[in-house]
Amino acid sequence: MTTVAEGSGTVLTVPGDGLRGLLRRPVGAGATATGAAPSAKAAAAAVERCDLCAEPVTEAHRHMLDVQKDTVLCTCGPCSLLFGQSAAGGRHYRLLSGRRTRLEHFRIGAPLWARLGVPVGLAFFVRDGASGEVRVGYPSPLGVTRSAVEAEVWEAVAQGYPELAELADDVEALLVHRTEGADEHWIVPLDDCYRLAALVRTHWRGLSGGTEVREHLDAFFAGLGGAAAQDSTS
């Protein structure tokens, strides 16, 4: 296991090989981040395996959340089918969805954003299935800080937007991008948020992040748009 980030809040851990693989390629794409196909030797060395049974997995494999450890697992087809069922996975394993939806008309005004207590413009919100509590996480070069969102503040955020009430507990997130003049709001699977955390931690330079991390953020959200468009036509 590899620690993606350590902040002043919860430590966020993910399988090293699995999310390093995700970090190397854009959302919904098979090429590396540079756009070039890997060599046969490099591809063989980077074979990803199921974190439950150790069998090799395809590039289009599913991911599962170990709820107890807050860890994303790469899973093969049989394990996804088995542990993705509530009877088998229970509250221990939850299969992550592939849904990516941009909320075109959703906005969080500055006063409400201030009430959320998020000091940056990049954050994701997840509802805990056991407690019903909504928690916010925001990536930084030092880590992912997580904190609870007051219930009445979340109600104000979600008011009039049934899409937020339909978020799948534990495994789907409201992802907000307000940095550098951006104004994007997405419903995404949780592994997208973990990928984003790894991206920020890997590419941040200096005090402000630098042009490199901003370029990677632009590519990440462009990839989200491409993946969502592909899903809508499939």
SELOFI-935721 format. One line per 8 residues: number of its first residue (from 1); their letters; for each residue z, x, y of N, C-alpha, C. Coordinates in steps of 0.001 Angstrom, whole numbers, plus 524288, in hexadecimal, padded with zeros to 5 digits. Each point is the difference from the previous one (the first is absolute). Layout:
% residues N
NUM	A	Z:X:Y:Z:X:Y:Z:X:Y  ...
% end
This chain:
% residues 234
1	MTTVAEGS	80000:8034A:7FB61:80000:7FCB6:8049F:80000:80372:804D9  7FD7F:7FE2A:80431:7FFCC:802ED:804D1:8022D:7FCB6:80468  8035F:8024A:8032F:801F7:7FD37:80481:7FBDE:80003:80437  7FE24:7FB6A:80181:7FC1E:7FFA7:80422:8028C:800EF:8053B  804A8:7FDE0:800D0:80250:8005F:80523:805CF:7FF2F:7FFB8  802B3:802B7:8034F:8058E:7FF3A:8008C:8012E:7FF46:805BA  801D6:7FB65:80171:8015C:7FEFD:8055E:805C0:7FF02:80072  80195:7FDAF:8046B:80585:7FEC7:800B8:80184:7FB3C:7FCDF
9	GTVLTVPG	7FC15:7FD5E:7FD8F:80127:7FB7B:7FCC8:7FF2D:80133:7FA4E  7FD94:7FC5A:7FD32:7FF41:80075:7FA63:7FC27:80452:7FEB2  80123:802EE:7FBCF:7FC4C:803D9:7FE0D:7FBC0:7FD2D:7FCEF  7FB1E:80144:80113:7FB90:7FD72:7FD8A:7FD86:803BD:7FC27  7FFC6:7FE87:7FAF6:7FDB5:80375:7FC14:7FB87:7FD45:7FD3E  7FC16:8030E:7FE90:7FB82:7FDF6:7FD26:7FE60:8041B:7FC11  7FCF8:7FE87:7FC06:7FE10:803E2:7FC4E:7FC7B:803E1:802C6  8010C:8050B:7FF6A:7FD13:803F1:802D5:7FA38:7FFD6:7FEE2
17	DGLRGLLR	7FE6E:80038:7FB07:7FA7F:80033:7FEAF:7FD31:7FB0E:801B8  8027B:7FB7A:7FF31:7FD6D:7FB11:80130:7FEAF:7FF5F:805B7  803D0:800AE:80378:7FEDD:7FF1B:80579:7FD6D:8049B:80298  80077:804A9:7FDD0:7FCC3:8043F:801FE:7FA45:7FEAD:7FEFE  7FEF7:7FD8C:7FB8A:7FAAB:7FE4D:7FEE4:7FE28:7FBE7:803DB  80367:7FC4F:80153:7FE9D:7FC08:803CE:7FF08:80268:80551  80316:803EC:8015F:7FF7C:80275:8051C:7FADA:802E2:80082  7FDD0:801C6:7FB9E:7FB26:802F6:8002B:7FB41:7FC95:800F0
25	RPVGAGAT	8007F:7FADA:7FF67:7FB67:7FCBC:800C4:8015B:7FB3B:80341  7FC40:7FDFE:80325:80101:7FB78:80345:8010C:7FB27:7FCBF  8022B:7FC10:8027B:80112:7FB16:7FD5D:7FAEB:7FDA2:7FE15  7FFE8:7FE8E:7FAE0:7FB74:7FD52:7FDE2:7FB51:80375:7FEF8  800B9:8052F:80052:7FB95:80384:7FF30:80128:803CE:7FBA5  7FBD5:80225:7FD9E:800C2:8039C:7FBB3:7FF59:805A4:80182  7FDE4:80103:804BA:7FF23:80560:80196:804F9:8025D:80224  80005:8052F:800A1:8046F:8029B:8026C:80003:7FECF:805C4
33	ATGAAPSA	8043C:801AC:802BC:80078:7FEE5:8058F:7FB91:80272:80319  7FD7E:80421:7FE19:7FBAC:8027B:802B3:7FAD7:7FD43:7FEF5  80013:7FC52:7FC3B:7FB48:7FD20:7FEA6:7FCEC:8027E:7FBA4  80197:80497:7FE33:7FD2B:802AE:7FBD7:8025F:7FEC5:7FABD  7FCB7:7FF6B:7FC10:801EB:7FF00:7FAC4:8027E:804F5:7FDCF  80476:7FFA5:7FD44:8027F:804A1:7FDE3:7FCCA:8025E:7FBA1  800AE:8051B:7FF2C:7FD51:80296:7FBB3:8023E:7FE23:7FAD8  7FD1B:800ED:7FBBD:801CB:7FE58:7FAD7:80525:802AB:7FEA0
41	KAAAAAVE	8006E:8050A:80163:804C6:802E0:7FED2:8049E:7FDD7:80307  7FF20:7FEE0:80513:8043A:7FDDF:80330:80189:7FA91:7FE26  7FC0B:7FCE3:7FE71:80124:7FAB7:7FE24:80332:80024:7FB05  7FEB6:803AF:7FC82:802E7:80061:7FB18:8059F:801A8:800F3  800C3:80376:803E7:8054C:801DD:80129:80344:7FBD8:802A6  7FD69:7FC1A:80260:802D4:7FC16:80306:80047:7FAC0:7FD35  7FF8C:7FFFF:7FAE8:8003D:7FB1E:7FD08:80537:7FD58:800F5  7FFC5:7FB1A:80197:804C4:7FD01:800DC:80180:7FD35:7FAF6
49	RCDLCAEP	80515:7FF72:7FF3C:801F5:7FD95:7FB39:803B5:7FB8D:8014E  8006A:7FC6B:7FC55:80393:7FB9C:80086:80594:80215:8001B  8030B:7FE4F:803CD:80563:801CD:80073:803A8:7FD55:7FC1D  7FDEF:7FC35:7FD0C:80334:7FD55:7FC17:7FEE5:801E6:7FA7C  7FB03:80121:7FECF:7FEB2:80196:7FAA3:7FD22:80533:7FFB3  7FEA9:80257:8047D:7FD7C:80528:8005F:7FA4F:8000C:7FE4E  7FDA5:7FB77:7FF08:7FA77:7FFD9:7FECD:7FCCF:800EB:80502  7FB66:80274:7FF8C:7FCAE:800A8:804A0:7FE8F:7FAAE:80253
57	VTEAHRHM	7FF79:7FFDB:8052C:7FE93:7FB25:802A5:7FADA:800C7:802DC  7FD39:7FBCC:800DD:7FB1A:80032:802E1:80123:80065:805CF  7FBEF:80149:80300:800B2:80064:805A5:801B4:7FAD2:8025A  7FE3F:7FBB8:7FDAA:8013A:7FAD4:8020E:804F2:7FDB3:7FD95  80397:8035D:7FE3E:804AE:7FE0B:7FD66:80396:7FD14:803D3  8036A:7FCC0:7FDCF:803C0:7FD07:80310:804F2:80332:800E0  8032F:7FE21:803B2:8050D:80266:800FB:8044C:7FBEB:7FF59  8048F:801DB:7FE9B:8047D:7FCA6:7FF0C:804AD:80233:802F1
65	LDVQKDTV	8035D:7FC95:801DC:804B6:801AF:802B8:804A2:7FFD9:7FC51  802AC:80468:7FF87:8051D:8001A:7FD6E:803E0:7FE58:80432  80196:7FB18:7FFCE:8032B:7FDBA:80428:80541:802C4:80075  8024F:80167:7FBAC:8052A:8026E:80014:7FFED:80557:80290  7FBAD:802DF:7FF57:7FFA4:80545:8022D:7FCA6:80041:804EA  7FDB9:7FB89:80191:7FC84:7FFD8:80482:7FBAD:8040B:7FF62  7FD7E:80002:7FB7D:7FC24:803F1:7FE9A:7FB00:7FD69:7FE2D  7FB89:801FD:801D1:7FAED:7FE06:7FE4E:7FE34:80302:7FB35
73	LCTCGPCS	7FE3E:7FD29:7FC02:7FE3B:80249:7FB1A:7FA36:7FEF5:7FF30  7FD2A:803FB:7FE3A:7FAA7:7FF3A:7FE32:80040:7FD95:7FA8B  7FCDE:7FBFB:7FF03:80041:7FD61:7FAE9:7FA99:7FF24:7FDBD  7FFA1:8008D:7FAE3:7FB20:7FEEC:7FD39:7FF61:7FA15:7FF5B  7FB7B:7FE63:7FDFD:7FEF9:7FA76:7FF5A:803E8:7FD34:7FC87  80120:801F9:7FB43:803BD:7FD5B:7FC98:80577:7FF8A:80260  801DB:80421:8028C:8053A:7FFC9:8025F:80017:7FC3F:804A2  7FBAE:7FFCE:802ED:7FFB6:7FC4A:80450:8006B:7FA6B:7FE04
81	LLFGQSAA	7FD4A:7FEEB:7FB9F:80031:7FAC4:7FDCA:80568:7FEB7:7FDD9  8025C:803CF:7FD5C:80508:7FF17:7FD7D:8045F:7FF76:803F8  80094:803FE:80345:80472:8000F:80393:7FF09:7FCD6:804EE  7FB11:7FE81:800E1:7FEE2:7FCB3:8047A:801B7:7FA66:7FF34  80112:7FE82:7FB29:801FA:7FAC7:7FEE2:805D5:7FFD0:8013B  801AC:7FBE3:80292:80572:7FFA3:801A6:803BF:80056:7FB6F  7FE6E:7FDFD:7FB7F:80387:8000B:7FB81:800F8:8058F:7FE18  7FC02:8035D:8006A:8008D:8055C:7FE1C:80221:8039A:80435
89	GGRHYRLL	7FDFB:7FF73:804C7:801A4:8037F:8042D:80510:7FE79:8028E  80103:7FAE4:8002A:804C4:7FE1D:80277:8005C:801CB:805A8  804C9:80169:8019C:800BA:8021E:8053F:7FF7B:805E7:80006  7FEAC:80250:7FBA0:7FF8C:805AA:7FFC6:7FA92:801C7:801C8  7FBE0:7FDA9:7FDD9:7FAB2:80182:8014C:7FD1A:7FB6A:80271  7FD3A:80114:8044B:7FCC6:7FC08:80286:7FA8A:80238:800D8  7FC09:7FD2C:7FE47:7FA9F:801B5:800A3:7FE54:7FF47:805A9  7FDB5:80409:80246:7FE30:7FFAC:80561:7FAC1:7FD36:80039
97	SGRRTRLE	7FF65:7FCC9:803ED:7FB1E:7FD26:800A8:7FBEA:80398:80272  7FB33:7FE2E:8001A:7FBD8:802DF:802A0:7FE4E:7FD49:80501  8033A:7FC58:801E5:7FE75:7FCE4:8048B:80096:8031C:8050E  7FBD7:8002C:80310:80026:80267:80528:7FD87:7FC2C:803D1  80329:7FDF2:80389:7FE38:7FBF3:8039D:80189:80171:80588  7FC2D:8004D:8036E:80143:800EC:80582:80148:7FAD3:8029C  80457:7FFD1:802C5:8019D:7FB51:802CF:7FD99:80049:80570  7FB60:7FDBD:80086:7FCDF:800B3:804B5:802A2:7FDED:804EE
105	HFRIGAPL	802C8:7FBAF:7FF8F:8022D:7FD7F:804A9:805EC:800A8:80067  80224:8036C:7FCD0:805A9:800D5:7FFFD:80168:8043C:803F5  803F2:7FF08:80330:801C0:803CB:803D4:805F4:7FFF4:80058  80249:80491:800B7:80595:80073:80117:80077:80218:8058A  801F1:7FCC8:8038D:80079:80197:8056D:80407:8044F:800BD  7FFBF:802A2:80468:80387:80464:80113:805C3:7FE74:7FFC3  8019C:7FB8B:80241:80591:7FE95:7FFA8:801DA:7FF3A:7FA5A  7FCB8:7FD6E:7FCD5:8017C:7FF1A:7FA8C:80002:80521:7FCF8
113	WARLGVPV	7FC56:80375:80125:7FFED:8051B:7FD74:804FB:8030A:80153  801CB:7FF7A:804D8:804DB:8029C:80197:804A6:7FDC3:7FD01  7FFFA:7FAE6:7FF08:8043F:7FD9D:7FD02:80015:801E9:7FA5A  7FB6D:80175:7FDF7:7FFC0:8020E:7FAAA:80286:80567:7FFA0  8007F:802B1:80469:802A1:80514:80004:7FCCA:8045E:7FDAE  7FAD1:7FF63:7FFEE:7FC9E:80412:7FDD8:7FE42:80392:8047A  8016A:80507:7FFE7:7FEE8:80377:8046E:7FA7B:80243:80011  7FCD2:7FEAE:7FC1B:7FAAF:80215:7FFAA:7FC2E:7FB7C:7FF4F
121	GLAFFVRD	7FAEA:8014C:80010:7FC0E:7FBF5:7FFB2:7FD89:7FF4F:7FAB1  8023F:8027B:7FC06:7FDE3:7FFB1:7FAB1:80479:7FEA4:7FC52  7FFC6:7FB6E:7FD8A:80466:7FE3E:7FCCB:7FE23:7FC12:7FBF1  80328:7FF62:7FBDD:7FEC8:7FC09:7FC0D:804F4:7FCFC:7FEA8  7FF55:7FAF1:7FEDD:80451:7FC6A:7FF14:7FF87:7FDBE:7FA83  8043D:80036:7FD02:8000E:7FE3D:7FA92:804BF:7FC85:7FF26  7FF49:7FBBC:7FD1F:80464:7FC83:7FECA:80228:80153:7FA9F  80516:800E0:7FFB6:802A2:8012E:7FB1A:8007F:7FB0E:7FCBB
129	GASGEVRV	7FE32:80046:7FB23:80003:7FB5C:7FCB2:8055F:7FE4B:7FE49  803B4:8039A:7FFC7:80543:7FEA2:7FE36:80342:7FD94:80451  7FFD0:80248:804A3:8035D:7FE38:80448:7FD32:7FC8A:803F0  7FAC4:80030:80012:7FD0C:7FD27:803ED:7FFD4:802CA:80539  80288:8047D:80064:8002D:802FA:804DC:7FAC8:802B3:800FE  7FE41:7FFE9:804DA:7FB49:802CF:8018D:801A3:8054F:80220  7FD58:80414:7FE1D:8011F:8054B:801C2:7FB16:80254:8025F  800C1:80337:80400:7FBB2:8029E:8028F:80046:805CC:7FEC3
137	GYPSPLGV	7FB78:8024A:7FEFC:7FFA3:805A1:7FF2E:7FBFB:80235:803B3  80118:80491:8022A:7FC13:8027A:80350:7FFAE:805CD:7FECE  7FB2D:801CF:7FEEA:7FF3B:80575:7FE85:80024:8039B:804B4  80178:804D8:7FF09:8002D:80407:80406:7FF4C:80541:7FD54  7FF82:8043D:802F8:7FF83:80526:7FD7E:804DC:80193:7FD0B  80475:7FDAC:8015C:804E0:80144:7FD4F:80123:7FC40:7FB90  7FD60:7FB8F:7FFD3:80100:7FC71:7FBBB:7FF38:7FA55:80164  8016D:7FCA5:7FC69:7FFB5:7FA60:800C4:80585:7FDEE:800E2
145	TRSAVEAE	800DE:7FDD2:80486:804FD:7FD8E:80126:7FFA2:7FA31:7FEDF  803E1:7FDF0:7FD50:80011:7FA70:7FEBD:804F3:7FD7D:80216  7FF71:7FB3F:801D5:80483:7FD1C:801E4:7FF06:7FA31:7FF4B  8042C:7FCFC:8002B:7FF9A:7FA58:7FF52:7FE41:7FD6B:8050E  7FD0A:7FBCE:7FF72:7FE56:7FCDA:80475:80370:7FB29:80037  8021D:7FED0:8048B:80343:7FB5B:8008D:7FCC9:7FB22:7FEA3  8027C:7FC76:7FD15:7FD30:7FB6F:7FE03:7FD8E:7FCC7:80463  802D7:7FF3C:8044D:7FDE4:7FCC4:80433:7FB70:802AA:802C7
153	VWEAVAQG	8000F:80533:8001E:7FBA3:802CE:8026D:7FB25:7FF8A:7FC92  800AF:80085:7FAD5:7FB84:7FF68:7FC7F:7FDD7:7FA7A:80046  80359:7FC26:80080:7FE36:7FA95:8008B:7FC99:7FF64:804D5  8017F:802B1:8043D:7FCD8:7FFCD:804C6:7FAB6:8029D:7FF2E  7FFE8:80441:7FD0B:7FB1F:802B7:7FED5:7FC68:7FC82:7FCBD  80235:7FD7C:7FC0F:7FCE4:7FD09:7FC38:7FEAF:7FA82:801C6  80256:7FE31:8043C:7FF47:7FA9D:801AF:7FA39:7FED5:80100  7FE0C:7FC0D:7FD62:7FA98:7FE64:800B9:7FC19:8030D:7FCBE
161	YPELAELA	801EE:80388:7FCB5:7FC76:80328:7FCC8:80196:7FF83:7FA45  7FDEF:7FC1D:7FD49:8016F:7FF25:7FA84:7FEAE:804A6:7FC85  7FC5B:80367:801BE:7FEA0:8048C:7FCD2:804C5:80377:7FF02  80386:8003C:803C5:80492:80355:7FF63:803F7:7FD8F:7FC48  80051:7FADB:7FFF6:80379:7FD63:7FC4B:7FE0E:800BA:7FA6D  7FADE:80104:7FF68:7FDB1:8008E:7FAD4:7FFE0:805A9:7FE1A  80242:803AB:802FA:8004C:8056A:7FE3D:802BB:8003D:7FABB  7FDC7:802D8:7FC4D:8028B:800A4:7FAEF:804B2:80392:8009A
169	DDVEALLV	8047D:7FE3F:7FE2A:804CB:80312:8006F:7FF4B:80561:7FD8C  80213:803F1:8028A:80058:80564:7FE06:7FAD7:802F1:80010  7FB9D:7FD78:7FF12:7FB31:802DA:7FEE4:7FBB6:7FF56:80415  800B4:7FC8F:803D1:7FC4B:7FF6F:80442:802C9:800E7:8052E  7FD08:801C8:803E2:80256:8014F:8050A:7FCA6:7FE05:8047B  80294:7FEE2:80450:7FD54:7FF62:804FA:7FFC1:80570:8026C  7FB4B:80213:8009C:7FF31:80533:8023C:7FE12:7FF60:80595  802C1:80277:803B2:7FEC7:7FF88:8058D:7FE6D:80553:8021F
177	HRTEGADE	7FB99:8001C:802B9:7FDF0:804D1:8025D:7FF52:7FF05:805DC  80395:80235:80322:7FFE0:7FF4A:805AB:7FF92:80536:802DF  7FEA5:80428:7FD4F:7FFD4:80520:80272:7FAC8:800E6:802B8  8001F:80345:80422:7FB42:80198:802BF:7FCA0:7FB56:80199  8028E:7FBBA:801B7:7FD1B:7FB74:801D1:7FE10:7FC62:7FBB5  8011B:80145:7FB16:7FE5C:7FC9F:7FBA7:80331:7FAF7:7FFFF  7FDEA:7FC08:7FD8F:802C2:7FB01:7FF8B:7FE31:7FD5A:7FAF6  801B3:8022C:7FB87:7FE5D:7FE11:7FAE9:804BB:7FE42:7FCDA
185	HWIVPLDD	7FF55:7FBA5:7FD40:8041C:7FDCE:7FCB4:7FD88:7FE87:7FACA  8022D:8020B:7FBBF:7FDC1:7FF59:7FAD2:8041A:7FE41:7FC15  7FE54:7FCF1:7FC2B:8030C:7FF43:7FB3B:7FD93:8038F:7FBE9  8032D:80394:7FDE5:7FE02:803F8:7FC66:803C4:800A8:7FB71  7FE1F:80221:7FB9E:80392:8016C:7FBBE:8036A:80492:801B7  804A5:8005A:7FDC6:803D2:803D8:801AE:7FE16:80592:7FF54  7FCAD:8010B:7FC11:7FE3F:8055F:7FF46:7FCA8:801E4:8048D  7FD6D:7FC6D:802DF:7FD3D:8019B:804BA:803CA:8023A:803FF
193	CYRLAALV	80496:7FDAF:80073:803ED:801E6:803B5:80207:80554:7FE5C  800A6:800CB:7FAF1:801D1:8050C:7FE0F:7FBD4:80436:800D5  7FB14:7FE6F:7FF41:7FBBA:8039E:80100:80005:8019A:805C0  800DD:7FC2B:8036B:8001F:80107:8059A:8047F:803AE:80164  80479:7FF3F:7FD86:80479:8036C:800FA:7FEC3:8059A:7FE78  7FD6A:800A7:7FB8C:7FE89:80537:7FE47:7FC04:8026F:803A8  7FC70:7FCDA:80202:7FC08:801E2:80398:80279:80213:804FF  80392:7FD01:8023E:8028F:801A3:804E0:80317:804FC:7FF2C
201	RTHWRGLS	802F1:80039:7FBC8:80341:80496:7FF02:7FCA9:804DC:7FF19  7FB7D:7FF55:7FD7F:7FCAF:80471:7FEBC:7FD18:8021E:804BC  7FE3F:7FC8F:8036F:7FC61:801A1:8041D:80266:80042:80573  804F0:7FE96:80096:8027B:80030:80533:80087:805A0:801CB  7FEA9:800F2:80504:80082:8052E:80243:8028D:7FF94:80563  803D0:8037E:80109:80273:8002C:8051F:8036E:7FB4F:80114  800F1:7FEF5:80506:8037A:7FBC3:8018F:7FD4A:7FAAC:80007  7FAEF:80004:80142:7FD4C:7FAFF:80093:7FCAC:7FE8C:7FB53
209	GGTEVREH	7FFA5:80366:7FC22:7FCDF:7FEE3:7FB66:7FAD5:802DA:7FFF4  7FD87:8006A:80496:7FB16:802D8:8004D:7FB52:7FCB3:7FE85  7FB68:80234:800E7:7FB2C:7FD1D:7FEFE:7FF06:7FF32:7FA30  801E5:80395:7FCBA:7FEFA:7FF98:7FA65:8025B:7FB0C:7FDBB  804F6:7FEE9:80135:80273:7FB58:7FDBF:7FD7F:7FB15:80229  7FE55:8001F:804FE:7FD80:7FB63:80238:7FABB:7FEEB:7FD64  7FD26:80427:7FECC:7FB0C:7FF4F:7FD40:800DE:7FDAB:7FA93  80416:801CC:7FD52:80125:7FDF0:7FAD1:801DB:7FA52:8004A
217	LDAFFAGL	802F6:7FEAB:80412:8019E:7FA8D:800B1:7FB39:7FC85:800DF  7FC65:801CC:80351:7FB3B:7FCF2:800F4:7FD04:7FF2F:7FAE9  7FF8C:80425:7FCD9:7FD2E:7FF92:7FB0C:802D5:7FC5D:7FC3E  80535:8002B:7FFFC:80314:7FCA8:7FC84:7FEFF:7FA3F:8013E  80051:7FE93:80509:7FF5C:7FA7E:8015C:7FA4E:7FE4D:7FF99  7FC60:80396:800CE:7FA86:7FEB4:7FEF7:7FF3E:7FEF1:7FA33  802BB:80305:7FCB0:7FFC0:7FF20:7FA62:8023B:7FABC:7FE74  80431:7FE65:802A2:8022E:7FACD:7FEF9:7FBF9:7FBC8:8011D
225	GGAAAQDS	7FD4A:80097:80470:7FC0B:7FC2A:80160:7FB9C:7FFDE:7FC0C  7FE4E:8048C:7FE26:7FBE6:8003C:7FC11:801A8:7FD97:7FAEE  804DA:80105:7FE5B:801F5:7FDD3:7FB20:80083:7FA14:80053  801D8:7FE1D:8048D:80091:7FA54:800AC:7FAB5:7FD55:7FFE2  7FC10:8026D:8027C:7FAC2:7FDC0:80001:7FDB6:7FFE6:7FA85  800FE:80431:7FD03:7FE12:80033:7FAA6:8028F:7FBD1:7FCA0  80524:7FF2C:800C9:802C2:7FC01:7FD01:7FDDD:7FA91:8012A  7FEA2:7FF0F:804F5:7FE3C:7FACE:80182:7FAA6:7FEA2:7FDD9
233	TS	7FCE9:80408:7FE92:7FACA:7FF03:7FDEA:7FFBA:8006E:7FA18  80450:801B9:7FD89:7FFF0:800A8:7FA52:801A7:7FB0A:7FD40
% end
